[in-house]
């Protein structure tokens, strides 16, 4: 495990960026559902954090290996999806509605779901894509984005 002194001894050129997972469908487990707000604009959001446990047939296994695999030296890879409160409750609600329908918790409030941990530990199918964005330095970069979360129905 790296300590802070080791990082301070390196130049910026020596620091490797974490490689993106390849585009595709992954299987995972919900680790937590929390609320927060963005640092820049203070926009409120609901964050779903998931561990990545497996891959579907559409994930390039060689690219996954090059990206460091599903398990790092810190444990299973984690990815997250932030649902931002953009304009109004209706717009915000739509972004979570399909997720909650697939989880079977449409009769609960968001507060109940989060406070009671109703989604924690549940298995999910995760759609993962890459998107281009412009960094603060004006450079174009790619980032990973969870574009879908579907809960896997538990066997009866």
ABEGO torsion letter per residue (X at the ends): XBBAAAAAABBAAABBBBBBBBBEBBBBBBABBBBBBBAAAGBBBBBBBBBBABBBAABBAAAAAAAGEABBAAEBBBBBBBBBBAABAAAAAAAAAAAAAAAGAAABBAAAAAAAGAABGBBBBBBBBBBBBBBAAGBBBBBBBBABBBBBBBBX
